[in-house]
Amino acid sequence: MPGWVLQAPDDFLSAMMQSYFDGDGNVSCTPGHYRICCHSVSKTLIEMVSLCLARFGIPCYICLLYTSDAADEGLGVDLGG
């Protein structure tokens, strides 16, 4: 995600974030815990997603992801509680 996105108008940024989560997002539901997530091996992309969400006042946190296959490890942005 290029840096100029952070200066883009709200409607453009909102549509871009919607497209990203439509394609790469997922929902996790466990008893008493619901969250919306996206994952990437790109630290820069995850940081940009976090900054874009912050611009809209959407709290999130960045987490490390570990799997049994090291090639699938990366970072995630989680929204929820």
C-alpha positions as CSV (number, residue, x, y, z in Angstrom):
1,M,0.0,0.0,0.0
2,P,1.6,3.3,-1.1
3,G,2.2,6.0,1.5
4,W,0.0,8.5,-0.4
5,V,-3.0,6.5,0.6
6,L,-2.9,8.1,4.1
7,Q,-3.5,11.5,2.5
8,A,-6.3,10.3,0.2
9,P,-9.9,11.4,0.8
10,D,-12.0,9.5,3.3
11,D,-14.3,7.9,0.7
12,F,-11.4,6.6,-1.3
13,L,-9.6,5.2,1.7
14,S,-12.8,3.6,3.0
15,A,-13.4,1.9,-0.3
16,M,-9.7,0.7,-0.4
17,M,-9.9,-0.7,3.1
18,Q,-13.3,-2.4,2.3
19,S,-11.7,-4.0,-0.8
20,Y,-8.7,-5.2,1.2
21,F,-10.8,-6.8,3.9
22,D,-13.2,-8.3,1.3
23,G,-10.3,-10.0,-0.3
24,D,-7.9,-10.8,2.6
25,G,-10.0,-10.4,5.7
26,N,-11.7,-13.1,7.8
27,V,-13.9,-13.4,10.8
28,S,-13.1,-15.5,13.8
29,C,-15.9,-16.6,16.2
30,T,-15.3,-18.4,19.4
31,P,-17.6,-18.4,22.4
32,G,-17.5,-14.9,23.8
33,H,-14.8,-13.7,21.4
34,Y,-15.4,-12.3,17.9
35,R,-12.8,-10.6,15.7
36,I,-12.2,-9.4,12.2
37,C,-8.7,-10.1,11.0
38,C,-6.3,-9.7,8.1
39,H,-2.9,-11.3,7.7
40,S,0.2,-10.7,5.7
41,V,3.9,-11.5,5.6
42,S,4.5,-7.8,4.8
43,K,5.1,-5.8,8.0
44,T,4.8,-2.6,6.0
45,L,1.4,-3.5,4.7
46,I,0.1,-4.5,8.1
47,E,1.4,-1.2,9.6
48,M,-0.3,0.8,6.8
49,V,-3.6,-1.1,7.4
50,S,-3.3,-0.2,11.1
51,L,-2.7,3.5,10.3
52,C,-5.6,3.6,7.9
53,L,-8.0,2.1,10.5
54,A,-6.7,4.5,13.1
55,R,-7.6,7.4,10.8
56,F,-11.3,6.3,11.1
57,G,-11.0,5.8,14.9
58,I,-11.1,2.0,14.6
59,P,-8.9,0.4,17.3
60,C,-6.9,-2.6,16.3
61,Y,-3.7,-4.4,17.3
62,I,-0.9,-6.0,15.4
63,C,-0.1,-9.6,16.4
64,L,2.6,-12.1,15.3
65,L,1.2,-15.2,13.7
66,Y,2.9,-18.6,14.1
67,T,2.0,-21.7,12.2
68,S,3.4,-25.2,11.9
69,D,4.7,-24.1,8.5
70,A,7.3,-21.3,8.9
71,A,6.5,-20.1,5.4
72,D,3.0,-19.1,6.5
73,E,4.1,-17.1,9.5
74,G,3.5,-13.3,9.4
75,L,1.7,-10.5,11.0
76,G,-2.0,-9.8,11.5
77,V,-4.3,-6.9,12.3
78,D,-7.1,-7.9,14.6
79,L,-10.2,-5.9,15.4
80,G,-12.5,-7.1,18.1
81,G,-12.7,-8.3,21.6
